[in-house]
Amino acid sequence: MEKKNMLWQNSMNYGAILGSILVVLSLIGYVFNLQNATILQILNYFALGMLLYYGTKVLRDKYQGGYITYGRSLASGFLISLFAGIIVSFFVLIYLKWIDPATMETIKMQSQKIMIEKGYPEEQIEMSLKYISPNIFAIGTIFSFAFWGFVLSLIAAFLLKRDRNPLEVNDVEEKESGTEKNDN
């Protein structure tokens, strides 16, 4: 039970760190008007990948004796990204509702323009615009982080997976119980 709790606790800790870093990067983008800059997007994905990897590595090395299965490593990375996504989604909600609500109107106008250019019927455009809201963006942020976190965790889990040697496990158990085998 303790290992399961450490998975959750470690994931929440590194998810909070990652979420905070991504919120700071977003605020920097807002202050310097770089919201759509490619470098900011690259930094976001870099931070996501590095924190997933590092957080899972800490789980493996600090809490699991240097060993972790592929599945547990995948779960760790996924949970880190999920918790980070929840934090970032709250920021997105606050940003779009109160910090810069004009962004939401800009997104709606751009979406409407694209749909008109593609020849969508007016009813469909009106219906689609109803679903463009800060709440929907916040929920979408969680799903986006969960998806990309899962994809990056597949790679990190492959790199971090380290199974126990079954022979070493038996040797440790024998030493702990005081029943070492003699080869003579």
Backbone torsions as a table, in degrees:
resi	resn	phi	psi	omega
1	MET	NA	-34.5	-178.2
2	GLU	-63.9	-39.8	-179.7
3	LYS	-63.6	-37.8	179.3
4	LYS	-65.4	-42.6	177.9
5	ASN	-63.1	-38.0	179.7
6	MET	-66.3	-35.0	176.0
7	LEU	-59.5	-48.3	-179.2
8	TRP	-67.2	-45.6	-178.1
9	GLN	-64.1	-46.2	179.2
10	ASN	-62.7	-41.9	-179.9
11	SER	-65.2	-40.4	178.0
12	MET	-66.1	-41.3	-179.9
13	ASN	-62.2	-51.1	-178.0
14	TYR	-73.6	-27.6	172.9
15	GLY	-65.8	-39.2	177.8
16	ALA	-66.6	-41.9	178.0
17	ILE	-62.7	-48.9	-179.8
18	LEU	-61.6	-46.3	179.0
19	GLY	-58.9	-41.4	179.2
20	SER	-64.7	-43.0	178.3
21	ILE	-61.2	-43.6	-178.2
22	LEU	-68.5	-35.0	176.1
23	VAL	-65.9	-42.8	178.1
24	VAL	-62.1	-43.8	177.6
25	LEU	-60.5	-39.9	178.2
26	SER	-65.4	-40.7	177.7
27	LEU	-65.3	-39.1	175.6
28	ILE	-61.3	-43.6	177.3
29	GLY	-60.8	-39.0	179.3
30	TYR	-67.7	-46.9	-177.4
31	VAL	-62.5	-40.6	-177.2
32	PHE	-98.6	11.7	178.3
33	ASN	55.6	48.1	-179.1
34	LEU	-118.3	25.9	-174.7
35	GLN	-55.2	-36.6	-177.1
36	ASN	-103.4	11.9	-177.8
37	ALA	-70.7	136.9	-179.7
38	THR	-61.6	-38.1	-178.2
39	ILE	-62.1	-36.9	178.7
40	LEU	-67.8	-40.4	177.3
41	GLN	-64.6	-40.4	177.8
42	ILE	-63.7	-43.5	178.2
43	LEU	-61.9	-38.4	177.8
44	ASN	-62.1	-47.9	-180.0
45	TYR	-68.4	-35.8	177.4
46	PHE	-62.5	-47.3	178.8
47	ALA	-61.3	-42.9	178.8
48	LEU	-59.1	-51.4	-178.9
49	GLY	-63.0	-44.1	-177.3
50	MET	-67.6	-42.1	-179.8
51	LEU	-71.2	-33.7	174.4
52	LEU	-61.9	-47.1	-178.6
53	TYR	-64.0	-51.5	-175.6
54	TYR	-65.5	-43.8	179.3
55	GLY	-61.2	-39.9	178.5
56	THR	-71.3	-36.4	177.4
57	LYS	-63.7	-40.6	176.9
58	VAL	-62.6	-43.5	177.9
59	LEU	-57.6	-47.8	-178.8
60	ARG	-62.6	-51.5	-170.7
61	ASP	-80.4	-36.3	-174.9
62	LYS	-90.1	-37.9	-171.7
63	TYR	-109.7	-12.9	-176.1
64	GLN	-124.3	21.0	174.7
65	GLY	66.0	24.7	177.2
66	GLY	88.7	5.3	-178.4
67	TYR	-125.5	144.9	175.9
68	ILE	-156.6	140.1	177.5
69	THR	-80.6	164.7	178.4
70	TYR	-61.2	-45.3	-177.7
71	GLY	-63.5	-41.6	179.6
72	ARG	-69.1	-37.5	176.9
73	SER	-65.2	-42.7	177.2
74	LEU	-62.2	-43.5	179.0
75	ALA	-62.8	-41.6	179.7
76	SER	-60.1	-50.6	-179.8
77	GLY	-62.7	-41.6	179.1
78	PHE	-62.3	-45.6	-178.9
79	LEU	-66.2	-38.4	176.7
80	ILE	-58.4	-47.3	-178.8
81	SER	-68.2	-35.3	178.5
82	LEU	-64.1	-46.4	179.5
83	PHE	-65.9	-38.5	176.5
84	ALA	-63.3	-41.3	178.9
85	GLY	-61.4	-36.7	178.3
86	ILE	-65.5	-43.6	178.9
87	ILE	-63.8	-47.0	-179.2
88	VAL	-64.7	-35.3	179.9
89	SER	-64.5	-36.4	175.0
90	PHE	-63.9	-40.1	177.2
91	PHE	-63.2	-44.3	179.8
92	VAL	-58.7	-44.2	179.8
93	LEU	-61.3	-48.4	179.4
94	ILE	-64.0	-42.8	-178.8
95	TYR	-61.7	-49.0	-175.6
96	LEU	-75.3	-26.0	179.9
97	LYS	-87.7	-39.6	-170.1
98	TRP	-123.6	-35.8	-177.2
99	ILE	-76.1	-50.7	-177.6
100	ASP	-142.2	72.0	-179.5
101	PRO	-65.6	-18.1	178.0
102	ALA	-64.5	-26.6	177.4
103	THR	-59.6	-40.0	-179.4
104	MET	-63.5	-42.0	178.7
105	GLU	-65.9	-39.2	177.6
106	THR	-62.1	-43.3	179.0
107	ILE	-62.4	-42.3	179.2
108	LYS	-63.9	-43.1	179.9
109	MET	-65.1	-41.9	178.9
110	GLN	-64.7	-41.5	178.4
111	SER	-63.7	-43.7	179.0
112	GLN	-61.6	-43.6	179.8
113	LYS	-60.5	-45.2	179.8
114	ILE	-63.3	-42.6	-179.1
115	MET	-66.9	-36.6	177.5
116	ILE	-65.9	-44.4	179.2
117	GLU	-61.1	-32.1	179.8
118	LYS	-84.8	-4.8	174.6
119	GLY	83.0	27.0	177.7
120	TYR	-69.8	146.3	176.1
121	PRO	-64.7	151.6	-177.1
122	GLU	-57.6	-39.5	-179.5
123	GLU	-62.6	-41.2	-179.3
124	GLN	-67.8	-37.6	178.3
125	ILE	-64.3	-46.3	179.4
126	GLU	-61.5	-42.2	179.8
127	MET	-64.2	-43.0	-179.2
128	SER	-64.4	-39.7	-178.4
129	LEU	-67.2	-25.0	176.6
130	LYS	-64.6	-28.6	-176.8
131	TYR	-89.4	0.1	176.0
132	ILE	-93.8	100.7	-177.9
133	SER	-147.6	161.7	177.6
134	PRO	-57.8	-37.5	-180.0
135	ASN	-63.2	-43.4	179.5
136	ILE	-65.9	-40.3	177.9
137	PHE	-62.9	-41.0	179.9
138	ALA	-64.0	-44.4	178.5
139	ILE	-64.9	-41.4	177.6
140	GLY	-61.7	-33.2	177.8
141	THR	-62.5	-42.9	178.9
142	ILE	-61.4	-47.5	-179.5
143	PHE	-64.9	-37.4	178.8
144	SER	-63.6	-46.0	178.6
145	PHE	-65.0	-39.2	178.5
146	ALA	-62.0	-43.5	-179.4
147	PHE	-65.3	-54.5	-177.4
148	TRP	-67.6	-32.4	174.8
149	GLY	-64.3	-40.0	177.9
150	PHE	-64.0	-45.7	-179.2
151	VAL	-61.2	-48.4	179.8
152	LEU	-68.0	-31.2	178.6
153	SER	-69.3	-29.7	175.1
154	LEU	-58.8	-41.9	-179.6
155	ILE	-72.8	-47.6	-178.8
156	ALA	-61.4	-39.7	-179.9
157	ALA	-63.0	-38.3	177.6
158	PHE	-63.1	-41.3	-178.2
159	LEU	-74.2	-31.2	-174.0
160	LEU	-96.4	-17.0	-175.7
161	LYS	-56.3	129.7	176.1
162	ARG	-147.0	104.6	-179.4
163	ASP	-82.2	152.9	175.6
164	ARG	-72.4	145.7	172.2
165	ASN	-79.1	121.6	-177.2
166	PRO	-58.1	-30.7	179.2
167	LEU	-70.0	-38.2	178.2
168	GLU	-66.8	-36.1	179.1
169	VAL	-62.5	-45.0	178.7
170	ASN	-63.8	-40.6	179.4
171	ASP	-62.8	-41.9	179.4
172	VAL	-64.5	-44.4	179.8
173	GLU	-61.8	-40.8	179.8
174	GLU	-66.5	-40.2	179.8
175	LYS	-66.4	-39.3	-179.4
176	GLU	-67.6	-35.0	-178.7
177	SER	-86.2	-10.5	178.2
178	GLY	81.9	16.2	-178.8
179	THR	-114.3	62.0	179.2
180	GLU	-71.0	142.7	178.8
181	LYS	-85.2	139.5	173.0
182	ASN	-100.1	134.3	-179.1
183	ASP	-80.4	-13.3	-178.6
184	ASN	-84.4	NA	NA
